[in-house]
Amino acid sequence: MSSGRICLGALCVLAGLIASPCGHGTAQELASTQAGGVDFVRMPGDCYEMGGIDVGIVGEVCLSPFDIGRYEITNTQFNAFRPDHRSGSFGGISLEGGDQPVVNVSWNDAVAYAAWFSRENGVSARLPTEAEW
């Protein structure tokens, strides 16, 4: 984490890690590090055309290198920040397992978790931008 910046995977959506918006290698080939029990991978900086068929090409986006969580934030990790949080259940299946990704988290809660994580671990953590995601 040489840049001193890390991004925590989106806590609300938790869709997983995108290895690279530009097709550079796989997550296994990228440098990794750890802070506060969270594994991070270094994403290389590069430029790409952001957009899609439904919205058209928005334009070229250039990213600086950054670190992002390799895996989703788990219930155990989030409960260290907010012990009373419950992920609940879906279709009669519990979502409360300690190693399961935390769910039922608002954007504000995710931002607060990133700020808490930063203070607890002496790093500068934040949620990824749309372009980084």
N, C-alpha and C positions, 0 to 999 in steps of 0.2 A: 504494500500500500504506500508506495513512495510518494504519491501525489498528496497524501493526507486526506483524500476524499474517498468515501465509500458510499455505495448505494445499496439500500436494503430492498429486496424484492418487494413488489407491491403487496402489502399485507391483505388488502381487501380482495383482490382477484387471485393472487397466487398462481399464476399460470405457468410458472417455472422460469428457468434461466434461458435467455436467448444467447447462444454462444457468440454470435457476432452479427450486427446488422449488415456487414460487408462481406461475409463469407470467409473470414480469416480463421482457419483452423477449427478445432472442436474444443469443447470445454476441457477435455483431458489434456490437450496440448498447451493450454494457457497457464501462465504462472498463477499460483494460488497462495493464499495466506489465511490467517485466522485471527479474529478478534472477538472476544466475549462469547466464545463457543459457536460463532458463526463462520462458516467457510466462505471465503471470497475468491473470485477469479478476476484477473486483470483483463479488461477488454481493451483491445488496441484502438487507438483513435483512427478515424478514417472519414471519408465523405461518401454519401450515398444520396440517391433521389428518394425523398420521402413522399409518400402518397399511395394511391391505389386506384384501381379501376373505378370504384364507386365515387371517389372524391377528386380524381385526377392527380396529377403530379403537383405537389405543393411546392417543391423546389429542392435545391441541394442543401443538405444538412451536413455539417462537419463537426465531428465529435472529437474531443480530447480523450486520451486514455482515462479509464476509470475502473474502479473495482465494484463488483456487484455480487450479492449473495448467490452462492452456487445453488442453494436449496431454499425453499420457502421457510419462513419463520414458523416454528412449531408452537403448539399450545404451551409446552414447558417453557420455551424461551419467552413467549408473550406473557405468561402468568408470572414470571419473575418481575415484570413491570406492573402488571395489573392482576393481582391474585384472584380477584372476584370475577374475572372474565370467564364466560362460558361460551364455547363454540356451539353447543346444543346438539341436535340430531337432525337427520334428514331421512324421511321415509322409514322411520323406526330404527335407523342405524346411527349409533353414537358417533359424534365427531370430536369427542373429548380426549382421545388417546394422546398421551404426552408427545409422541413422535409424529402425530398427524399435523398437517398445516393448520394454523389458526384461521378460523373463519368468523363471520359476523363481526367484523372490525370496520369501523367507519374510516373515511379518509383522515378525519381529524385525529382519531385514535392512532392511526398508522404514523402520522406526522409526530404525534406526541411520543410514540414508541421510539422513533428514530432519534428524537432529541434526548430521550432518557438513555438510549443505547450509547449515544455520543458521550454523555456525561459519565456514565458508568465505565466506559472503556477507553476514554481519552482519545477518541477519534472523531472525525467529522462525518457523521452518517446522515443520509437523507433518502427520500424515495427517488427512484429513477424518473427522468423526464420521459415524455412520450417518445422523443427521438431515441433515447437510450434503450427504452423498452422494446 
